[in-house]
Amino acid sequence: MLAKMPAPAPYGPRTAWLVLALVSIANFGNFYVYDSIGPVADLLQRQRGFSDTQIGLLNAVYSLPNVVLLLVGGVLVDRLGIGRMMVWTAAICFAGAILTALGTGFPGMAAGRLLFGVGAETFNVATLAAIVRFAPIRWPAFAIGASLALGRAGAFSVDMSPTWIPDAYAGWQPPLLIAAALAGLSLVMSLAYAAVERRSGAQAPAAHRDPAFAWSELYRFGPAYWYLVALCALWYAVVFAFRSTFSIKYFQHAHGLDLAAAGAINAWVFLAALFATPLLGWLCDRLRRYAPFLVLGALLLPVAIAALALAERSLWPGTVLIGISFSLVPAVLWPLSARIVPAARYGTAVGLMSVALNAGIAGANLVAGQLNDAYGASAANPAGYEPMMLFFFVTGAAAFAFSLLLWRTAASKGDSPL
């Protein structure tokens, strides 16, 4: 059965809009830092001699600790409070971004990305919980979509940074120092949110907090939730391993684009999402239907990968389809998760989804990097990228299959509105 959405909280619209702004700016910094590896991937290979396996590992190692830690992080968000966890995790992210930028050799950079990953995904769980707590009850998909869209401006900015500040890309380090500065901005916004939370009385007194989490509760989430977990892991694995790690390098080597052009075409994925995600979230809220939009968004991802792999001239059809998929799926997936799990366990449920998500991203980064190295993918051998693209296509198709299972399960039980 569907869980009821949390009852509307007595927070005024000014507080809700302020929270949305603070969380979105915090997300801007977090998204920028995560995607900062992609634009410097070719520089790391040329200037530091990194292999594709090592470049993939820089993003994979971000996800690896979260395979274990994120469920604990979700429970801590439920137990210790959103504001406190936002501040703590943003501080960890800031330290990790600095270490990445200053890291001497591959081990130093990998340690920085590992530390950033320890904080970043629990930070994402906390920001989602903040939006759910303060958002108007009738428009959860719009509120989450707007927050994600504004946060993704960070990912768009990092892809456009070779065009906007080309001098910074004379070397690999200045772009990563800029990313560390934006991680500092994310920490400042988190401190501001914690102050608003305290002032609004949104922190639950210890006596009224929910009872301790029991592992047996996971079995009561129901099949719809587990299909959503599988979809989340597979879909995000393709989007982030391809788009955030290898796409710019792939566009450069397989399609002959220079760094600025490759970054710009990659940025259009997020530029489309900036506007489409809140709009599509509003449409889902308006129609009160979620699963059909989720199926459509999941279908577009393998179609987009195939379009990019087979493109002989323009890459725009494939990137536009990824942009639509990247707008639809998150706009529906995260609000839907709040409808199919108990409200008191939202942080735990999202934490578990994020565990699967990070396992998928880590695995996809490692597999893609190893495939590229094994088949000699390079500007001189663009055909070497074909196994990687086939891997992404198959994984995206599996995500689409789980979206169909989710829709079928909801329809067969008469659960509405899905």
Buried (B, 14 or more C-beta within 10 A) or exposed (E): EBBEBBEEBEBEEEBBEBBBBBBBBBBBBBBBBBBBBBBBBBBBBEEBEBBBBBBBBBBBBBBBBBBEBBBBBBBBBBBBBBBBBBBBBBBBBBBBBBBBBBBEEBEBBBBBBBBBBBBBBBBBBBBBBBBBBBBBEEBBBBBBBBBBBBBBBBBBBBBBBBBEEEEBBEEBBBBBBBBBBBBBBBBBBBBBBBEBBEEBEBBEEEEEBBEEBEEEBBEEBBEBBBBBBBBBBBBBBBBBBBBBBBBBBBBBBBBEBEBBBBBBBBBBBBBBBBEBBBBBBBBBBEEEBBBBBBBBBBBBBBBBBBBBBEBEEEBEBBBBBBBBBBBBBBBBBBBBBBBBBBBBBBBBBBBBBBBBBBBBBBBBBBBBBBBBBEBEBBEEEBEBBBBBBBBBBEBBBBBBBBBBBBBBBBEEBEBEEB
